[in-house]
Amino acid sequence: MTVSANISGNNYSACWKSPSNIALIKYWGKKGIQIPSNSSLSVTLDEAYTITRVSADPVKAGSGPIVSFRFEGELNHSFGLRIQLFLKSIIPHFDFLKDMALNIESGNNFPHSAGIASSASAMSALSLCLCSIEEEIMGVQSDREAFLRKASFISRLGSGSACRSVYGNFAVWGKHSSIKNSDDDYAVTLPFEPNDLFTKLHDTILIVDPGTKKVSSSVGHNLMKGHVYAEARFSQAEANLSSILIALQQGDWETFATITENEALSLHAMMMTSKPGYVLMHPNSLKIIEKVIDYRKQSGLHVCFTLDAGPNVHLLYPERDSEKLKPLIEELKDFCFNRTSIDDKMGRGPVKLNCK
């Protein structure tokens, strides 16, 4: 919805801290304008986040948006141009942008472009800032549900998975018969309370390689067009989502782990069988996976793995088993870059900050 603004000579600003998320049911492949080829389910994280501050100053009518972008304190002209193109594309949803110069400062507390969904936290933080500035300009405050839905919608236009980071705990993106009000345009929360086993999930992110991925997610999504296994993969994801939702309600860790790991391996199988094919996992990623599977069989503890589009491995487990799993985590750090890991957990979603 387009909202026209009566912009005065004021400076407007907003600051948001928004988390990354890790998909359990993977979205891989899209159509149209950032529409997912299959629905997805994610866990919102807590300790892997982006903080973004946006200040907007009126300029000559119609000459905006003009963008100055700093990432972690340094001017980044190339990314600033990408943000400017994105902002121009969303003028139909934020009329005020055409009359604004924006100073954007952003930074992560985790490696950028390493397969930990940095675009999800970054674009959700930016979108939340824009929604807050719109409210400030208009002098009208939306109800929280409408505010978050618009932020999710705008986030999706910048980075598909970003739409899920607008919500805490579990989020679903994509129309699915098992989720009431689910939509391809924005994410929604679960329509039920998960079993206690899943309400305090932990995620230890094992940093196998903090470097930039060899193949970006945007390229990977495009390679799904015409992929020989694409339709089977989309059907698999929809069926897996139906099954994992039941597991979440029933406290069925075995099914949850089986589906979560199947989704991670299927995602990387799609990459390897693309044309051209490519591999984002490292040898140490595979060693971690093998050890997790063996350890679970031997110990009977609740633990499983997943990966995003990169080499780093997410170790998922309920809070009740966190102490017992410390020896395993210490052992797995031997396969990480400088023994680096991020101790994370399920989070409640973005937080508005006072960064003025």
C-alpha positions as CSV (number, residue, x, y, z in Angstrom):
1,M,0.0,0.0,0.0
2,T,1.4,3.4,-1.0
3,V,1.3,6.1,1.7
4,S,2.0,9.7,0.8
5,A,3.8,11.8,3.3
6,N,3.8,15.5,4.2
7,I,7.5,15.7,4.9
8,S,8.8,18.6,6.9
9,G,12.4,19.8,7.2
10,N,12.9,17.4,10.1
11,N,15.5,14.6,10.4
12,Y,13.9,11.2,10.9
13,S,15.8,8.2,12.3
14,A,15.3,4.7,13.5
15,C,17.6,1.9,14.8
16,W,16.8,-1.8,14.9
17,K,18.7,-4.9,16.0
18,S,17.5,-7.9,13.9
19,P,18.6,-11.5,14.1
20,S,19.6,-14.0,11.5
21,N,17.6,-17.2,11.3
22,I,18.4,-20.8,10.4
23,A,15.9,-22.6,8.1
24,L,14.9,-26.1,9.1
25,I,12.8,-26.6,5.9
26,K,14.8,-24.9,3.2
27,Y,13.7,-22.5,0.5
28,W,15.8,-22.9,-2.6
29,G,14.5,-21.6,-5.9
30,K,12.2,-18.7,-6.5
31,K,9.9,-17.3,-9.1
32,G,8.5,-13.9,-10.0
33,I,9.6,-11.1,-7.6
34,Q,11.1,-13.0,-4.7
35,I,8.3,-15.6,-4.5
36,P,9.5,-18.9,-3.0
37,S,9.1,-22.1,-5.1
38,N,8.4,-23.9,-1.8
39,S,7.4,-22.9,1.7
40,S,10.0,-22.9,4.5
41,L,10.3,-23.0,8.3
42,S,13.0,-21.4,10.3
43,V,14.2,-20.8,13.9
44,T,15.0,-17.2,14.7
45,L,18.3,-16.8,16.4
46,D,19.3,-14.6,19.3
47,E,23.1,-14.0,19.3
48,A,23.8,-13.7,15.5
49,Y,22.4,-10.3,14.5
50,T,22.7,-7.1,12.6
51,I,22.3,-3.6,14.0
52,T,21.2,-1.0,11.5
53,R,20.6,2.8,12.0
54,V,18.9,4.8,9.3
55,S,18.7,8.6,9.4
56,A,16.6,10.3,6.7
57,D,16.8,14.0,5.6
58,P,14.5,15.7,3.2
59,V,16.0,16.7,-0.2
60,K,14.6,18.3,-3.3
61,A,11.3,16.6,-4.1
62,G,11.7,13.6,-6.4
63,S,15.5,13.6,-6.2
64,G,15.8,10.7,-3.8
65,P,16.5,8.2,-2.5
66,I,20.1,9.3,-2.1
67,V,22.1,6.8,-0.1
68,S,25.3,6.8,2.0
69,F,26.0,3.3,3.4
70,R,28.6,2.3,6.0
71,F,29.2,-1.3,6.9
72,E,31.0,-1.7,10.2
73,G,32.2,1.9,10.1
74,E,33.6,1.8,6.6
75,L,31.9,3.5,3.6
76,N,30.8,0.8,1.2
77,H,30.0,2.4,-2.2
78,S,29.2,-0.8,-4.1
79,F,26.8,-2.1,-1.5
80,G,25.4,1.4,-1.1
81,L,24.5,1.4,-4.8
82,R,22.7,-1.9,-4.4
83,I,20.7,-0.5,-1.4
84,Q,19.8,2.5,-3.5
85,L,18.4,0.3,-6.3
86,F,16.5,-1.6,-3.7
87,L,15.1,1.6,-2.2
88,K,14.0,2.8,-5.6
89,S,12.2,-0.4,-6.2
90,I,10.1,-0.1,-3.0
91,I,9.0,3.5,-3.6
92,P,5.5,2.2,-4.4
93,H,5.4,1.0,-0.8
94,F,7.3,4.0,0.8
95,D,6.4,7.1,-1.0
96,F,8.6,9.3,1.2
97,L,11.8,7.7,-0.1
98,K,11.7,9.7,-3.3
99,D,12.2,12.8,-1.2
100,M,14.9,11.6,1.1
101,A,18.7,11.3,1.5
102,L,19.4,8.3,3.8
103,N,22.5,7.7,5.9
104,I,22.6,4.0,6.7
105,E,25.0,2.4,9.2
106,S,25.1,-1.3,9.6
107,G,27.1,-4.0,11.3
108,N,27.0,-7.7,12.1
109,N,28.4,-9.6,15.1
110,F,29.1,-12.7,12.9
111,P,30.9,-13.4,9.6
112,H,29.3,-11.8,6.6
113,S,28.5,-13.9,3.5
114,A,29.6,-17.1,5.1
115,G,26.4,-19.0,5.0
116,I,24.8,-17.7,8.3
117,A,22.1,-15.7,6.5
118,S,23.6,-12.3,7.0
119,S,21.3,-10.9,4.3
120,A,18.3,-12.0,6.4
121,S,19.4,-10.1,9.5
122,A,20.6,-7.1,7.4
123,M,17.5,-6.7,5.2
124,S,15.1,-7.3,8.0
125,A,16.9,-4.6,10.2
126,L,16.8,-2.1,7.3
127,S,13.1,-2.8,6.5
128,L,12.1,-2.4,10.2
129,C,13.9,1.0,10.2
130,L,12.1,2.1,7.1
131,C,8.7,1.1,8.6
132,S,9.6,3.0,11.8
133,I,10.6,6.1,9.8
134,E,7.3,5.9,7.9
135,E,5.3,5.9,11.1
136,E,7.4,8.9,12.4
137,I,6.7,10.9,9.2
138,M,3.0,10.0,9.1
139,G,2.5,10.5,12.8
140,V,0.4,7.4,12.8
141,Q,1.3,4.2,14.6
142,S,0.2,0.9,13.1
143,D,-0.8,-2.1,15.3
144,R,2.1,-4.4,15.9
145,E,0.8,-7.2,13.6
146,A,0.3,-4.8,10.7
147,F,3.7,-3.2,11.3
148,L,5.6,-6.6,11.4
149,R,3.7,-7.9,8.3
150,K,4.7,-4.9,6.3
151,A,8.3,-5.2,7.5
152,S,8.3,-8.9,6.6
153,F,6.9,-8.0,3.1
154,I,9.5,-5.4,2.5
155,S,12.3,-7.6,3.9
156,R,11.3,-10.4,1.4
157,L,11.8,-8.0,-1.5
158,G,15.4,-7.4,-0.4
159,S,16.2,-11.0,0.6
160,G,13.7,-13.8,0.7
161,S,14.8,-15.4,4.0
162,A,14.8,-12.0,5.6
163,C,11.0,-12.0,5.9
164,R,11.3,-14.8,8.5
165,S,13.7,-12.8,10.7
166,V,11.0,-10.2,11.5
167,Y,9.4,-12.8,13.9
168,G,10.7,-14.6,16.9
169,N,10.8,-18.4,17.6
170,F,9.6,-20.3,14.6
171,A,8.5,-18.6,11.3
172,V,6.9,-20.0,8.2
173,W,7.2,-18.3,4.8
174,G,5.2,-19.5,1.8
175,K,1.6,-20.7,1.3
176,H,1.1,-24.1,2.9
177,S,-2.1,-25.9,3.6
178,S,-1.1,-26.8,7.2
179,I,-0.5,-23.1,8.2
180,K,-3.5,-20.8,8.4
181,N,-2.9,-17.4,6.9
182,S,0.5,-18.5,5.4
183,D,1.5,-16.5,2.4
184,D,4.1,-16.2,-0.3
185,D,4.5,-12.4,0.3
186,Y,5.5,-12.5,4.0
187,A,6.2,-14.8,6.9
188,V,3.9,-15.8,9.7
189,T,4.3,-17.4,13.1
190,L,3.1,-20.9,14.0
191,P,-0.6,-21.2,14.8
192,F,0.2,-23.4,17.8
193,E,2.5,-23.7,20.7
194,P,5.3,-26.2,20.1
195,N,6.0,-29.0,22.6
196,D,8.2,-27.9,25.5
197,L,11.1,-29.9,24.0
198,F,11.3,-27.3,21.2
199,T,10.6,-24.0,23.1
200,K,14.2,-23.4,24.2
201,L,16.2,-24.7,21.3
202,H,20.0,-24.1,21.3
203,D,22.1,-23.6,18.2
204,T,25.8,-23.9,18.3
205,I,27.1,-22.5,15.0
206,L,30.4,-24.3,14.2
207,I,32.4,-21.9,12.0
208,V,34.2,-24.2,9.6
209,D,35.2,-21.3,7.3
210,P,34.4,-17.6,8.0
211,G,35.2,-16.6,4.4
212,T,32.9,-15.4,1.7
213,K,31.0,-18.2,-0.2
214,K,32.3,-19.2,-3.6
215,V,28.8,-19.1,-5.0
216,S,26.2,-16.6,-3.7
217,S,22.7,-17.6,-2.7
218,S,21.3,-15.5,-5.5
219,V,23.2,-17.4,-8.1
220,G,22.2,-20.7,-6.4
221,H,18.5,-19.8,-6.5
222,N,18.7,-19.0,-10.2
223,L,20.4,-22.4,-10.9
224,M,17.2,-24.1,-9.7
225,K,15.5,-22.9,-12.9
226,G,15.4,-25.9,-15.2
227,H,17.2,-28.1,-12.5
228,V,16.4,-31.7,-13.3
229,Y,15.4,-32.4,-9.7
230,A,13.7,-29.1,-9.0
231,E,10.0,-30.2,-8.9
232,A,10.8,-33.3,-6.8
233,R,12.7,-31.0,-4.4
234,F,9.8,-28.6,-4.1
235,S,7.4,-31.4,-3.4
236,Q,9.8,-32.9,-0.8
237,A,10.0,-29.6,1.1
238,E,6.2,-29.3,1.2
239,A,5.9,-32.8,2.6
240,N,8.7,-32.3,5.1
241,L,7.1,-29.2,6.4
242,S,3.8,-31.0,7.0
243,S,5.6,-33.7,8.9
244,I,7.9,-31.5,11.0
245,L,4.9,-29.4,12.1
246,I,3.4,-32.6,13.6
247,A,6.7,-33.4,15.3
248,L,6.9,-29.9,16.8
249,Q,3.5,-30.4,18.4
250,Q,4.1,-33.9,19.6
251,G,7.6,-33.5,20.9
252,D,9.0,-36.0,18.4
253,W,12.7,-35.3,18.3
254,E,13.5,-38.3,16.1
255,T,11.3,-37.1,13.3
256,F,12.4,-33.5,13.8
257,A,16.1,-34.5,13.5
258,T,15.5,-36.8,10.5
259,I,13.7,-34.1,8.6
260,T,16.0,-31.3,9.6
261,E,19.1,-33.3,8.5
262,N,17.4,-34.5,5.3
263,E,16.6,-30.9,4.4
264,A,20.2,-29.8,4.9
265,L,21.6,-32.6,2.8
266,S,18.9,-32.1,0.1
267,L,19.8,-28.4,-0.1
268,H,23.5,-29.2,-0.8
269,A,22.5,-32.0,-3.2
270,M,20.7,-29.4,-5.3
271,M,23.9,-27.3,-5.4
272,M,26.0,-30.2,-6.4
273,T,23.6,-31.3,-9.1
274,S,23.1,-27.9,-10.6
275,K,24.5,-26.9,-14.0
276,P,27.2,-26.0,-13.3
277,G,27.4,-27.9,-10.0
278,Y,29.3,-26.6,-7.0
279,V,30.2,-27.6,-3.5
280,L,29.9,-25.3,-0.5
281,M,30.6,-27.9,2.2
282,H,34.2,-28.4,3.3
283,P,35.8,-31.7,4.2
284,N,35.5,-30.6,7.9
285,S,31.8,-30.0,7.4
286,L,31.4,-33.7,6.5
287,K,33.5,-34.8,9.4
288,I,31.3,-32.8,11.8
289,I,28.2,-34.4,10.3
290,E,29.5,-37.9,10.6
291,K,30.5,-37.3,14.3
292,V,27.1,-35.9,15.1
293,I,25.2,-38.8,13.7
294,D,27.5,-41.4,15.4
295,Y,27.3,-39.5,18.7
296,R,23.5,-39.4,18.6
297,K,23.3,-43.1,18.0
298,Q,25.6,-43.9,20.8
299,S,24.4,-41.4,23.4
300,G,20.6,-41.2,22.7
301,L,20.8,-37.5,23.3
302,H,18.6,-35.0,21.5
303,V,21.0,-33.4,18.9
304,C,21.0,-32.9,15.2
305,F,22.7,-30.8,12.5
306,T,21.7,-28.5,9.7
307,L,23.5,-26.2,7.3
308,D,22.6,-23.1,5.4
309,A,24.1,-22.3,2.0
310,G,27.6,-22.6,3.2
311,P,30.2,-24.8,5.0
312,N,29.3,-23.9,8.6
313,V,27.3,-26.4,10.6
314,H,24.5,-25.6,13.0
315,L,24.2,-28.0,15.9
316,L,20.6,-28.0,17.3
317,Y,19.6,-29.3,20.7
318,P,17.1,-28.6,23.5
319,E,18.2,-26.7,26.5
320,R,17.8,-29.7,28.7
321,D,20.7,-31.5,27.0
322,S,23.0,-28.6,26.7
323,E,25.3,-29.6,29.6
324,K,25.6,-33.2,28.4
325,L,26.5,-32.0,24.9
326,K,29.5,-29.8,26.0
327,P,32.1,-32.6,25.4
328,L,30.8,-33.2,21.9
329,I,30.9,-29.5,21.1
330,E,34.5,-29.2,22.4
331,E,35.5,-32.1,20.2
332,L,33.7,-30.6,17.1
333,K,35.6,-27.3,17.5
334,D,38.7,-29.1,16.4
335,F,37.2,-29.0,12.9
336,C,36.4,-25.3,13.0
337,F,38.5,-22.3,11.9
338,N,40.6,-21.4,14.9
339,R,38.1,-23.5,17.0
340,T,35.5,-20.8,16.4
341,S,31.9,-21.3,17.3
342,I,28.9,-19.1,18.2
343,D,26.7,-20.3,21.1
344,D,23.3,-19.2,20.0
345,K,19.7,-20.1,20.8
346,M,16.1,-19.5,19.7
347,G,15.4,-15.8,20.0
348,R,12.3,-13.6,20.4
349,G,12.9,-11.5,17.3
350,P,14.0,-8.0,16.5
351,V,14.3,-5.2,19.0
352,K,14.0,-1.5,18.4
353,L,17.0,0.4,19.8
354,N,17.7,4.0,20.8
355,C,20.7,4.8,18.6
356,K,20.4,8.5,18.4
